[in-house]
C-alpha cells in the first residue's frame, strides 16, 4: 500500500475533499482537508447534538438521510450526484486499471431491498487516517458497534444512541497485564490504521507496526506488540478468528510483506509468513485451512494456512487489492481491488473468477458476507455500498447511496443490522440499516 509521501500525499487532499461545485455547496461542505483546525471541537460538539440525527420516520417523511438541506442549496441532489460521478478521482497504483476492468463485469439488476434505513447518527464521528485502509467499523451485535473516532475507539449503542470510549491512543498506552513477548513500555500517540473486534477481543493496528490488544470484559490493555521496526511497517489489516481448538487468534497483514498469526490464549506469535510484496489484507477460510492473501500486486494468492505455501495464484485483477472475505460455505470467497471491481472465486476452479462486480466511483476497499451467506456487501472509497443477493448468484443488488468517505462496513453477527461509517467534517456519521423481514412486528423491538 502507498506511503504518505510525494504524489500520494497530494492525492490525500483530493480524495477526501468533496468538490465545491458552487458557492452554496462550498458553505455546506467546507473544510474537508485531512488536517485538524481550531474549529474541530466546536464542530464535534455541534455534531454531538442528537437533533442532527435522522430517524427512519423522518426519512420516510422526506428528510435526507444525512440531514443535507438540499432545499437550501442551489444544486439538487441528483445534480451533485452526477458531479461526484464525473469528478471523483479513483486512486490507482497501475494507471487506467479502472478503465480496463469493465469488460468482464457482470450486469446486475439494481433495486434490491434487503436492508432498510433505520438511523443516521451524527452524534458519533467515524474517522479515517489512511485513505486506502477502510476496516474501522465492527458490529458485535445488532445494537453494538465499535469504530474509530479521531484518537479513540468508541462503542456505540443503537439502543440508547449513546457512545463510550473504549480505548484512547492519543497519549501513552501500555499493557496492564504481563505476558512474555508483550512490549511493556507500550506506545505513545499511536496512529490507528486498522481495527478488528470479535469475541470480546479488540485489536488495533498502527502506522508503525503497533498492535494493541484489549479484552472488552477486562480493564486495561492485555497485550502490546510491534510487528516490525522496518520503515515500511504499517499494519494494513487484522482478522480475529477461533482456531480448531477454540483458542482465539488473530492475523496481522503488514506492509513489510509479512503475515503474522498471534495466539491470544498464550499471548505470543505463533506463525510468520513472508510474501514477495506488501500484504494489504488476509482472510481465513471457515475451516481454517486456507488463507486468501492480497496486496501490492495484481495477482493474489490462496495459501496453506499452516505452511504459508501457495496453493494457487489468483489472476484477473489489474491493480493492487485491499479487501477479501470468505463466504460461510468455505467454497467461494471475494477480493476487492483498485481496478474498481470485486471478483468472486470458487476454490474448486481458480482458473478464473465466477463473477466480477463493478463499482461506480472507485476501488473496492471493504467486503463483508452475512453469517448466513445470503448477502455480501462491498464498499467503495466513498458514496456507495452495494449489497448483493448471493444465494441468487449476485444477479441483483441494493445500492446504498450517500455522500462521504467510507471508514468501514459491518454486518452484525446475527445479520439483522448493517452499519456504515461515513467520514466527513460536516456530515460524518454512522449509518444504520436493518434487515428486511416479512414480519414487521419486530420493528417494535428495535
Secondary structure, DSSP 8 states (H G I E B T S, - for coil): ---SSHHHHHHHHHHTS----SHHHHHHT---SSS--TTHHHHHHHHT-GGG-EEHHHHHTT--TT---GGGSSS-HHHHHHHHHHH-----SSTTHHHHTGGG----EE---SEEEEEEETTS----SSTT----EEESSSSEEEEEETTEEEEEETTTTEEEEEEE-SSEE--SS--TT--TT-EES--EEEEEEETTEEEEEETTSEEEEEETTSSS--EEEES--SSS--EEEEEEEE-TTS-EEEEEEETTSEEEEEETTTTEEEEEEE-SS-EEEEEE-TTSSEEEEEESSS-EEEEETTT--EEEEE---SS-EEEEEE-TTSSEEEEEETTSEEEEEETTBTTS-SEEEE-SSS-EEEEEE-TTSSEEEEEESEEEEEEEEGGGTT-EEEEEEEEEEEEEEEE-TTSSEEEEEEE-TTT-EEEEEEE--S-GGGGGG-
